[in-house]
Amino acid sequence: MDAAGSASVTTESSTADLLIAFGTTTGTARDVAHRIAREAYSFTIENSYTHYFRPRVLSMKEISVNYLISNWVDKNAMVIFVVSTTGQGEFPDDTKELWRELCGKSVPAVPIRFAAIGLGDSSYEMYNYPAKKLHNRLKQLSAISPFAVCLCDDQHDCGYAGALNPYLERCWRAWVPENCTINPDSVPVARYNLLSLTASTDECNNQPRPTCDKLERRMLIRNERVTNSEHFQDTRLIAFDTTNSNLIFQAGDVLQVFAENFPDNIQNFFELYPQLRDQPPFYLVSDPNMRWVSIPVELYELCGPQPWTWETIVTKILDFQSIPGVYAFQILRSFATDPLIKEKFDEYCRPEGLDDLYNYTNRPRRTILEVLLDFRNTAVLVPPNYLFELIPFMRPRAFSIASPPCETQHIEILVAVVEYTTNLKTRRRGTCSHWLAEYCQIGQKVGVFCEKGSLRPPPNDAHVIMIGPGTGVAPFRSMIKQNLDKWDKHLFFGCRNKDMDFYFGHEFNEMVDKRQLSFYPAFSRDSAGRKLEYVQDLIVKEPNLFRNMMASPLPIYIYVCGRAGEMPKDVRIAVKTVFEKAGICDTEAFLKSMIQRGYYQTETY
């Protein structure tokens, strides 16, 4: 049994304070923190309506070592850290100040009770490094945790929930007294209430009017298909106008884009809830007893000030394409009246029913809207404010920026439109890519913001090897165009066919003619459909290139960008092969050293 499983169960009956501190870039860690707070709030002391936990959710930029020592060193206080991973195993920006403080030479002991949860992607070398480092450092500073660090993996079949769900169960077993339970028959408390325009003005006016400095609504000025019309893959070069914009980025950064729901999904929702379409505007307010709940600030930028209509909420706020988890079925179970349906929801909500839930939702990528339509008779019984429990808020999607910072009038992204059919013959569409390609019109304003990417360009002159098959070439176009007269640049690009999906081929060939770039294109299929070459095959053919670079005083930077899976692994094998031919004995140790020093960087999706 691991440390978490061997933790003893407390028998105290007094209430406890719980801080959930998150470090995030895109908002995922914030969502996980809110989910933990909601679950903790559900525990009540036996024979009373008293909640055992008093949760509080804060960004790590709001806390300090002194704050932790002053407020959370107590036998009835616990802290859960939720930390996402960014870049090459780096802390999110909102976490870096606390981390620097924790690593200070004169930092005092921090004897808090804590747990650490990391959100990462195991396809990256520095998998969940921030959470691991935070956990180890706190233990060095006398913090107490009976739990190993929780490593949530985006590659898991169930996403982060695959590791998070059993970990939280162990936390609650260790931290929650025996006389505190979650009543399975009670209806979970809704986080939000809907107030009419005639409701108490005090309650409406007390709602914050936040601003989101990083988010801007920029006009779509280009939506061009860059693959052949006969090619199966529709890929678009999308551009947004940035005239008089405050958006700032570097080559290698990403653009986060907020989509809207598809018209057919909006129509299906209002057919399920026709009474909502014509309701007057209302205020969406958080429950005052849930101090950690707030409305994401970006919604005010996307939708304008409250009050909002259901048309606005259904179009811009609720994400109908999301895959529901256990909590959604707990909500549906609470309002189900059919015993057989309630029993089915019970099965999905039990730990032993996780496989059945996965087969129903994750495997076919069944959306929350499809679930509501499948269980229509139960769905129509859900009160309107509980729809915000069932359906999550729309989150942005990230795309590598394909244009250089020196082009100040626009930002370009290369978008492969996601559309496929499942084994159940159900059509699936990418929330953002399909919306951008099919529904977003030229001249329409879209919510976007820039975010630090995983790829960091060399600070000085260097040999730069860029390996980017498919849309993975996008950040390299930005890096190359920003540094046309710098670096010794080599681009390995791969696609299926020269006449079908040769992204930016004419641009790169012009750069070759001007001696601004060395270009190595690989075409994996010819007109007859036979396999030709992949990028890793071209790398292996260039041992002299790597040998000459090794003999140069300039550093070597290697960048890999593209789909997660076999490509990054195959490229790594190819790179090790040419390094071996260049005279490196222990190529694995050499490559790991490059990764740790930032000379070998990957970005996969």
N, C-alpha and C positions, 0 to 999 in steps of 0.2 A: 504493500500500500504506500502511495506517495505521501509527501508531507501534508498535502491538503486533505487527503483522506483520513489521516491520523489525527487531525486537529480535534480537540475536545469540544463538546457542546456546552455552552454556558447555560446556567440555570437562573441567571438574574432576571428580574421582572421589571426593573425600571427601564425607561426609554433610553435610546442611544442616539448619538449624533453620528451622521455619516456624511463625509465629504467625498464627492466624486469629482476629481480634477482631470480635465481633458486637455490634450494637446493635439491640435488638428490643423489641417490645411484646407481640406475640401468640406469639412463638416461631418465626416463619418464618425470620428471619435466623439464629437458632441452628441450625435444621435445615439451612439452606444451608451454614453454617460446618462442621457435622459432615460433610456430604456432600463438601466440599472436602478436609477432613482425611482422610477415608476414601480418596478418590481419590489424594491425595498419598502416602499410606502404601503404596499399591500399587506404586510405583516401586521396583525393586530394582536394585542394582549388578550388572552382568554377571558371570556365573560365581560368584555368591555368593548367600547368602540375606539379605544386609544391605539394610535399607530405606534408600533415599537420604534421604528426609525424616524428620525427627523432629517431627511436628506437635504443636502445642499449641493448644487452643481456650479462649478466655477471653471473658467479657463485658467490654464496654468500661468498665463501672463498676469493674472490677478492675485497670485499667491506668492509668498516668499518663505524663506526658511524661518524667519521670525514669526510669521503668521502661523505656520505649522506648529511651532513650539508653543506659542501663546494660546492657541485655540484647540489643538487636536492631540495634546499629550494628556490623555485621560483614559481610565479603564473602560469608560463607556463611550469612547469615540473611536471611529475607524475612518481610514482614508483609502479610497480606491483610485488609482491612477490609470487613466486610459490614454495611451500614447500611440499615435499613428507614425508611420515611417515615411520619410520623404527623401528625395535625392538618392545618393549612394549611402543608404543607412544613416541618414541624418535626422536630428530632431526637427519637428516643425518650428517655424519662427516663433510662435507664441509660447514655446517651451524653453527656448534657448537661454533666456535670462535666469530662470530658476535653475537650470542645469549648471550654468556657470557659477551660480551661488553655491550650489551643492558641492562643486568641485574646488571651491576656494580653500586655501591653506588654513585659514583660521575659522572655518565653519564649525559650529558647536555640534554636539550630539543632537540627533533628531529622533527621540524614542517614541515614535508614533506606531500604532498598529496599522498595517497597510496590506494592500494587495496591488499587484501591477499587471495590467492587461495591455498587450501589444497588438496592434493591427498592422499586418504586413502581407507580403506576397512571397511565397517560398520560391518563386522563379528568380528572385533576386539574391545575389550573393550575401548582402548584408541584411538578411531576413530578420526583422524585428529587433535590430540592434538597439534602438533607443530604449525600448522597454527592458531589454536585458541589462543595459548599462544602468538605467535608473534603479532597477530592482537591486542590483549588486551594490551600487553606491549607497542607497538607503540602508542596506544591511550593514555596510561598513560604518555608518553613522549611528548605529545602535537601534535602528528601526526594527520592529518586530513583525515578521510575517511567517505564519506556518505554511504558507502556500508557495509553490514554485511559480515563476512568472507564467502567465497565460499567453500562449502564442497563437493568436487568431490568424488564420491563413485564408486569403482571398481565393486561393486555388482549391480549397475544400469544396466538396460537392454542395454542402449547405452554407458555403461562405463563412463569414466570421462566426456565425451561430454554431458551427460544428464544434469549435473549441470553447466558445463562450458559455453556451448553455450548461454543460456539465461542470464547468469551473464555477459558475455562480451557484449552482446547487451545493457544491462543497463549501463555498463561502458562507451560505446561509446556514448550513448544518453546523458550522463552527461558531458563527457569530450570533445566531438567533436563539433565544432561550426556548426551552422545551414547552413553555406555556404560551408561546406565540405561534400563530399559524396563519395561513392564507385560506380563507373559506372558499372552497371550490365552487360553491353555489352562489356566492355573492357576485354582484355586477361590479367589475373594475370601475374605479372612479375616473370619470372623463377629465382630461387635462384642460379642455376648453369649453366655454359656454358661449352661446349665441344670444346677443342682446339686441333687441329691436331699437329703432331710432327713438322710441318713446321711453326707453328704459332709463334707469338712474343715470343722470349725466355725470355724477361723481365717479361711478364705476367705469364709465367709458373714458372720462377725462384722465383717470389715473393710469390708463394704459400708456406705455411709453411711445414716443414718436421718434424712434431711432433712425439714424442715417447709416448707410453702408458706403463708406468712402471708396472702397476698392471696386465696387460694381458700377458699371455704366451701361446705359442702353444705347447701342451703336447701330447705325443703319447698315443693312445688307446691301452691298453695291455690286457683288459678283456672285454668280452661282453657275459655274461652267462645268459641264461634264468633260473629264479629261481622259476617259477611256473610250475606245471605239464603241459606237452604238451597237455593234454586233457582239461585243464582249459581254460575258455573263455578269461581270462586276461593274456596277455603277459607282464611279468615284468622282467626287466633285472638288473643284478648287473654289473655296468659299472666301469672300473678302468682306470685311467690315470697314466702313469709313471711320477714321480716327482723327479727323480734322478737329483741332481745339480739344483734344482728349487728354486726360490725365493718366491714361494707361501707360505703364512703363514696363518694359521687359528686356531681357537679354536673349541673344541667340541660345537656343536650347530650352527656353521656357515653354510653358503650355498656356493655352487659352481655355478657360472654363466657360461653357456655353449653357444657358438655360433654355430648354425647349418648351414647347406647349403641347398639350394633348392633341391627339389626332381627332379630326371632326367626327369620324364614325364612333370613336370611343365616347366623345362628348354626347353624341346622340343616344348611344346605348345607355349611358348613365341617366339621362333625363327621361328615357323611356321606363327605366326602373324606378325613378323617383320624380314623376311628372309634377308633383305638388311643389317641388323646389324651384322650378324654372321661373315662375312668376312671383316668387316671394320678394318683398321689398328689401333694399340693402340692410345690412345688419353689422354689428360690431362683433368681431371674433376676439374674445378676451380669455386670458388664462385664469384658472382656478386660483383664488388668492391663498388657499391653503397649501398649494404646491409652489413653494418659493423658487424652485429650480426651473419652472416652466416659463417660457417666453415665446413670443412669435419671432422666428428668424428675421433678422433685420433686412435681409435681402428682399423679402417679400414686399416691403414698403416701396422699394425702388422699382420692383417689377410691376406692382399693382397700384401704386399710388396710395394716398392716405385712406384710412377707413372712414366710413363704412364701405363694405364690399358687397357685391351681389354674388349669388351662386354661379352666375355665368362667368364672372371673373375667377372665382375659386376653382371651378371645374376646368376652366381653360388653362390657368397659369399656376395653380398652387398644388393640387392633388395629383399624385403620380399614379395613373391608372395602369402603367406598364410594370409596376413593381411586383416582385414575387413575394407573396405573403408568408409570414412565419407563424410560429406557434401562437403568438399573442393575438393575431387576427382571428384565429379559430376559437380562442378563449372568449373574445368579444362576441362572435357569432353564437357560441354555445350559450352565452348569458341570455340571449333573446330568442333562442330556438324554442318552439312549442311542440314540435313533433318529436316524440321519444326516440325514434330511430335516427333522426338527424342529430339530435343531441348526443346519442351514443357514438355516432360517427365522429363528431367533433371531439368527444372525450378521447377516442382512440388517437386522434391526431395530436392531442395535447399531452399525452403521457410520454415519458421518455422511451418506453418500449415501442411507441408508435411512430418514432422519428423516421424509420424506413418507409412506412406507408405515406407519411406526409411528404417525404422527398419524392416518392414515385408519383404523387398526385400533383405537386407544385414544381419543385426544382427540375426534375428530369424533363418534363415537357415544357418547362418555362411558362407554366400557367400563371397568368397575371391576376392581380387582386380583382379587377373588374370581371374577368371570366369566372372567378370563384363566386362573386356576388350573383352573377347571372346563373351559375350552376345551382345555387341555393337561393333562388329568387324569393321563395316564400318566407325564408328566414331573413333575408337581406332587407326586405321592405319593412320589417319590424324594428330595425335598428334606428334609434333616434338620430336626428341630423347631427347633433354635436359628437356622437360616437362615430360618425363617418371619418372624423379626424383621428380616431384611434385605429380604424381599419386601414385607412389609406394614408401612406406617408406623404410628406411634402416633397415636391419636385426638387431634385438635387441636380447640380450642374454636371455636365459631361466634359471630360478633358480631351483636348486635341493639341498635338504638337504644333507650334507656330512655324509656318513654312516661309515667312517673309522676314527679312532682316530688320533690326531696329532702325537702321539708317533710312528706311522707307517710311517716313513719318505720317503719311496720309492714309495708310490702311494697314490692316493686319490680315494675313492670309492663313488659312488652314486647309489641309488636304484631308478630305472626309470620304472614307469608304462606306457606302451606304449598306447597312446591315439589313438583309432580308433573306429569310430561308424558310423551309418547311420542315416541321418536326416529323418524327416517326409516326405520329398520329395524324399526319397530313394537315396540320394546323399551321397557318401562315404566321411567321414571327417577323417583327420589324424593330429595328433599333430606334429607341425613343428619340434621340437627338438627330442621328444621321438621317433617318427617314423623314423626320419633320423638316430639317433644313433643306433636303433635296426636293420634297414634294409640296410642302405647304408654306414654307417661308418665302414671301414675295420680295422682289427687289424693291428697296425703299422702306421695308418694314424694319422697325427697331427691335433689337434682340439684347437681352441681358447678358453681358460678358464681363469677365475680369481676368487679369493675367496672374499667373502663379509660377513660382520658381519650379523649374523642371529638374529632372534627374541628371541631365547632361550639362556639365560645366566646361566651357571652352578653355583652352590653355591660356594662362595669363601672359605668356611670352612666346617667342619664336620656338617652334617645335615641329617634329614630324607628326602629322595627324592622319590617322587611318580611320575612315568612317565606313561602317558596314550597315547598310540600310535597305533591305529588300522591301518591295511594296511601298505602302504608305510610311514605312519606317524611314524613308529618305527625307521626310518633311523637315525635321529639325536640322538636318545636314545642309539642306538648301539655305536655310537661314544662316547657319554658321559660315558657309562658303561665301555667300553674297556679302555678308558683313565683313569678311576678311579676305577679299579677293587678292590683295597684294601682300598677304601675310602667310606664314606657315608653309611647310612642304605638305601639300594636301593630296590625299589619295582617297577616292570614293569607290567603294564596291557596292554596286546596285544590282538587285535581282528582280525580275518580273517574269511573267509567263511568255510573252511574245512582244517582239519589237514593234509590231503594228497595232497592238491592242492596249497595252497598259505600261508603256514606257514613259513613266512620269518625269517631266521636265527634261527629257532626253535631249531636245534641241538646245536648251540652255547649257547643259553640262558639256555638250559637244563644242559649243561656241567657246566655253571657258578653256577646253582642251586646246583649241586652235590658238587661243591667246596665251597659252602656257600658264594659265592660272590654276589648273587642276589636272591631276592624273585620274583617269576615269576607267573603271573596269566593269562593264555591264555584263550580266549573266541572264540568258533567256532559257527558262526551264522547259519550254515547249516550243517546237517549231510548228509549221503549218500542218504537218502530218500528225501532230500530237505526240511525237516521240520525246522522251526525256533527254534534255541536253545537259545544261550545267546550272548549279546553284552557286551562291556567293562563296560558300565554303570551298567549293571546287576551285574557284579562281584564286582564293587565298593560298591554297596549297601549291599552286603553280608559280608563286612569287617568292621563293626562298631568298633570291638575290636581293629583292627589295628590302626584306627584313634584315638580311645580313649587312647591307650597306647602312641601314639606319642604326644598327647596333654599333657600327664602327664610328658613327658620328657623335660629336659632343652634345648635340641637341637631344632633349628628351623625346620619348615616343609616347603619344597618346592614342589609345584605341577606343573607339566608340561603337557600340552595337545598339541598334534600335529596330524593333519590329515585333511581330507576334510572339507571345510566350509559347513555350512548347519545345519542339525539337531544334528549331533554328538557332537559338542562343547556345544550346549545348553543342551542336555541330560546329558552329563558328569557333567556340572555345577550343574544341579538339583540333580544328584546322590551325588556329593560332599557335597552339602548343607544338604542332607538327613543324611549322616553319621556324619557330624559335629553337627547336631541337636541331634542325638543319643549320641554324645560324650559330650553333655551338653551345647552347644552354643545356646543361646536364639535367638539372631538376626543374623541368618546365612548370610543374604544378606549383612549386614553391615560388618560382619567379613570377608566375601569373598572379598568385595570391598577394605577393608584395606589390605588384602594380595596382591591384584592386584597392588595397589598403591605403596607398599613396595617391589614389585618384587618377592613375594613368590608364586604367581599364574601366570604362564606365558602360553600363547597360541601361536601357529603358525598354521595357516590354509591356505588352497590353493584351 
